């Protein structure tokens, strides 16, 4: 609350808690969820992939050598940059999924959410 964050949830009871700024996500489909968030909150400020998706801690860029033994061998050989979550020690990198997620976010941010209307 002190950081001014918004909770994204599909849990009705959680979204209605007093003192919690929340968006109740209506759809089970990712693209529709992204469109709803973009419509209700606007574009994401800052780096869209700068936090750990598991524990929400800011990710830290680390030397490539730190990833050795913690990521698949092919990933280590083909990636130059790695990020580490200091809280849960998970490694992240920009694999092929990164481009897909960026494209989906760009579509949501530019309003290309055709046929996806806010439910009243």
N, C-alpha and C positions, 0 to 999 in steps of 0.2 A: 504494500500500500504506500509506504513512504517513497518508493521509487517511481510511483505513478504508472505502474504497469497494468495491463488489462489481461484478465484471465480468459482464455479461449477454452470452452468446455461444451460437452454434450450432456452434462449432468444438470438437470433442471434445478434440483435442490441447491447444488453448489452455486449455480448462477444467480440464485435469489438471496444469497446470504447478504446480510446487511453489512455495509462498509466495503464490499467487494465490487470493483468495477469489472464486469464480465460481459462477454458476448456469448450467447447461447447458440452454438453451431447447429444448424437445422439438418444439414445433409450428412450422409455417410460417405459421399463421394468427395475425394480430395479436391478436384478441380472446382466443384461447387462450393466447397468450404473456403478455398482461396478467394473465390469471387465474393462470397459473403463478407469475409474479413476485409477485403479491399474496399468493398462498397460501404461498410459500416465504419471502418477506421482509417481508410485512405492508405496510401503507399507506406510500406515499412520504412522507418527511419534508419539510417546507418546500414551496416552490413547485415544482410538477411541471413547469413550463415555463420554469424560470429559467436553463437552460443551453442552449448551442448544440448542436443535434443532430448537427452535423458535426464539431466539434472539442472539445466538452464544456466550453468556457469559460463562465463566468458572463456572462449577457447584461446589458447596461446600458441603462436607459431613457434615450432621447435626445430632444432637441427635435424636434418634428414636421418642422420645416424641413430637418433633416439628411437626411430620407428622400427629398426631392424629387430626381427624376432617378435614384433607385436602386430605386424600387418602381413598379409599373404605375400610370399616371395615375388610374385608377378607384380603386385602393387608396388612393392618397394623398388623394383627395377624400373618401373614405368612412371613413377611420380617423383617430382622434385621437391614438393612442399607438403608438409604435414602439420597438423594442428593437434594439440593435446588438451584434454579437459583436465585441469589440475585437481578437480574434485573426485572424479570417478576413473581417471586414468585411461579413458578411451581415446584412440587415435582417429583422426578424420583426415580425408584428402578429397581432392576434386576429381572424382571418378566420372564415368559416363552419366551417372544419376544426377550429377551436379548440373549439367547442361539441361537436362529434362526439367529439373526443378526451377532453374532460372527462367526457362521458357514459359512454364506454367505461371510463375509469379509475374512475368512481364505481361502475359495475356490478361491476368487479373488486374494488374495496375493500370493497363491502358483501356480497361473497360470492355474487353473483347469477350465478355461473358454472355454470349448470346443465349437467349431463352432461359436465363437463370435470374428470376425475379425474386425480390424479397417477399417472403410469405407474411401476410398480415394476420 
